[in-house]
Amino acid sequence: MKEPEKYVPISCVYYDLIEHYAIRKEVVHIVIKDEAKLFEYHSKILDTKVKDKVEYMVLEYPNISIRMDQIVSLNGEKLADFNAC
């Protein structure tokens, strides 16, 4: 079994953006990269959580938790365009 990659914390400003959408209960367009594959979701962000020092966002549909460092973009806002805290 492949060992999970070390978590890379995301920008604080981008984290705030995620929480903004979670609080407003808006459906957002999310693109994530898992290994070499891109996945797209249209979902509400139900919550954020931290487990074993890894940040996750919880989606309504499908009911999954996504590592925040796997995010490519959220409503067109690219994670790579935001500087670390």
Phi and psi in degrees as GROMACS dihedral restraints (atoms count N, CA, C in turn):
[ dihedral_restraints ]
;  ai    aj    ak    al  type     phi  dphi    fc
    3     4     5     6     1   -72.7    20    10
    4     5     6     7     1   135.6    20    10
    6     7     8     9     1   -73.1    20    10
    7     8     9    10     1   133.1    20    10
    9    10    11    12     1   -64.6    20    10
   10    11    12    13     1   145.9    20    10
   12    13    14    15     1   -69.0    20    10
   13    14    15    16     1   152.9    20    10
   15    16    17    18     1   -65.0    20    10
   16    17    18    19     1   136.6    20    10
   18    19    20    21     1   -70.6    20    10
   19    20    21    22     1   135.3    20    10
   21    22    23    24     1  -110.6    20    10
   22    23    24    25     1   112.8    20    10
   24    25    26    27     1   -57.5    20    10
   25    26    27    28     1   144.2    20    10
   27    28    29    30     1   -90.4    20    10
   28    29    30    31     1   168.8    20    10
   30    31    32    33     1   -59.4    20    10
   31    32    33    34     1   140.0    20    10
   33    34    35    36     1   -61.7    20    10
   34    35    36    37     1   -37.0    20    10
   36    37    38    39     1   -65.7    20    10
   37    38    39    40     1   -40.4    20    10
   39    40    41    42     1   -68.2    20    10
   40    41    42    43     1   -37.7    20    10
   42    43    44    45     1   -60.0    20    10
   43    44    45    46     1   -42.4    20    10
   45    46    47    48     1   -61.2    20    10
   46    47    48    49     1   -37.1    20    10
   48    49    50    51     1   -62.9    20    10
   49    50    51    52     1   -43.1    20    10
   51    52    53    54     1   -60.8    20    10
   52    53    54    55     1   -45.9    20    10
   54    55    56    57     1   -65.4    20    10
   55    56    57    58     1   -35.3    20    10
   57    58    59    60     1   -56.4    20    10
   58    59    60    61     1   -49.9    20    10
   60    61    62    63     1   -67.5    20    10
   61    62    63    64     1   -34.2    20    10
   63    64    65    66     1   -65.4    20    10
   64    65    66    67     1   -44.0    20    10
   66    67    68    69     1   -66.1    20    10
   67    68    69    70     1   -40.1    20    10
   69    70    71    72     1   -78.7    20    10
   70    71    72    73     1    -9.7    20    10
   72    73    74    75     1    56.3    20    10
   73    74    75    76     1    39.0    20    10
   75    76    77    78     1   -88.6    20    10
   76    77    78    79     1   145.6    20    10
   78    79    80    81     1   -75.6    20    10
   79    80    81    82     1   128.6    20    10
   81    82    83    84     1  -122.6    20    10
   82    83    84    85     1   157.4    20    10
   84    85    86    87     1   -95.3    20    10
   85    86    87    88     1   118.7    20    10
   87    88    89    90     1  -119.5    20    10
   88    89    90    91     1   130.2    20    10
   90    91    92    93     1  -116.8    20    10
   91    92    93    94     1   128.5    20    10
   93    94    95    96     1  -125.7    20    10
   94    95    96    97     1   159.0    20    10
   96    97    98    99     1  -119.6    20    10
   97    98    99   100     1   122.2    20    10
   99   100   101   102     1  -120.8    20    10
  100   101   102   103     1   109.8    20    10
  102   103   104   105     1    58.7    20    10
  103   104   105   106     1  -120.1    20    10
  105   106   107   108     1  -101.1    20    10
  106   107   108   109     1     4.0    20    10
  108   109   110   111     1  -104.7    20    10
  109   110   111   112     1   143.0    20    10
  111   112   113   114     1   -99.8    20    10
  112   113   114   115     1   139.6    20    10
  114   115   116   117     1  -127.6    20    10
  115   116   117   118     1   141.9    20    10
  117   118   119   120     1  -120.5    20    10
  118   119   120   121     1   140.3    20    10
  120   121   122   123     1  -134.3    20    10
  121   122   123   124     1   148.0    20    10
  123   124   125   126     1  -119.6    20    10
  124   125   126   127     1   107.3    20    10
  126   127   128   129     1  -158.5    20    10
  127   128   129   130     1   163.8    20    10
  129   130   131   132     1   -85.1    20    10
  130   131   132   133     1   146.2    20    10
  132   133   134   135     1   -91.1    20    10
  133   134   135   136     1   114.7    20    10
  135   136   137   138     1   -79.1    20    10
  136   137   138   139     1   -35.6    20    10
  138   139   140   141     1  -167.8    20    10
  139   140   141   142     1   169.1    20    10
  141   142   143   144     1  -120.9    20    10
  142   143   144   145     1   152.6    20    10
  144   145   146   147     1  -153.4    20    10
  145   146   147   148     1   161.9    20    10
  147   148   149   150     1  -125.7    20    10
  148   149   150   151     1   130.2    20    10
  150   151   152   153     1  -137.2    20    10
  151   152   153   154     1   124.8    20    10
  153   154   155   156     1    53.3    20    10
  154   155   156   157     1    42.4    20    10
  156   157   158   159     1    65.5    20    10
  157   158   159   160     1    21.4    20    10
  159   160   161   162     1  -116.6    20    10
  160   161   162   163     1   129.4    20    10
  162   163   164   165     1   -88.3    20    10
  163   164   165   166     1   136.8    20    10
  165   166   167   168     1  -130.2    20    10
  166   167   168   169     1   154.4    20    10
  168   169   170   171     1  -117.2    20    10
  169   170   171   172     1   141.7    20    10
  171   172   173   174     1  -103.5    20    10
  172   173   174   175     1   123.3    20    10
  174   175   176   177     1   -94.6    20    10
  175   176   177   178     1   150.2    20    10
  177   178   179   180     1   -72.8    20    10
  178   179   180   181     1   -48.5    20    10
  180   181   182   183     1  -139.2    20    10
  181   182   183   184     1   122.0    20    10
  183   184   185   186     1   -72.1    20    10
  184   185   186   187     1   158.0    20    10
  186   187   188   189     1   -74.1    20    10
  187   188   189   190     1    83.4    20    10
  189   190   191   192     1  -136.5    20    10
  190   191   192   193     1   162.0    20    10
  192   193   194   195     1  -108.9    20    10
  193   194   195   196     1   132.9    20    10
  195   196   197   198     1  -117.5    20    10
  196   197   198   199     1   131.0    20    10
  198   199   200   201     1   -62.6    20    10
  199   200   201   202     1   132.1    20    10
  201   202   203   204     1   -66.9    20    10
  202   203   204   205     1   -25.1    20    10
  204   205   206   207     1   -77.7    20    10
  205   206   207   208     1    -1.1    20    10
  207   208   209   210     1   -93.0    20    10
  208   209   210   211     1    -6.4    20    10
  210   211   212   213     1   -69.1    20    10
  211   212   213   214     1   133.6    20    10
  213   214   215   216     1   -96.7    20    10
  214   215   216   217     1   -48.7    20    10
  216   217   218   219     1  -154.3    20    10
  217   218   219   220     1   157.6    20    10
  219   220   221   222     1  -134.7    20    10
  220   221   222   223     1   111.6    20    10
  222   223   224   225     1    51.0    20    10
  223   224   225   226     1    40.4    20    10
  225   226   227   228     1    85.4    20    10
  226   227   228   229     1   -11.7    20    10
  228   229   230   231     1   -83.0    20    10
  229   230   231   232     1   112.1    20    10
  231   232   233   234     1   -80.8    20    10
  232   233   234   235     1   131.5    20    10
  234   235   236   237     1   -58.0    20    10
  235   236   237   238     1   -37.4    20    10
  237   238   239   240     1   -63.2    20    10
  238   239   240   241     1   -18.8    20    10
  240   241   242   243     1   -83.9    20    10
  241   242   243   244     1    -4.0    20    10
  243   244   245   246     1  -107.6    20    10
  244   245   246   247     1   133.6    20    10
  246   247   248   249     1   -78.7    20    10
  247   248   249   250     1   151.5    20    10
  249   250   251   252     1   -64.8    20    10
  250   251   252   253     1   160.4    20    10
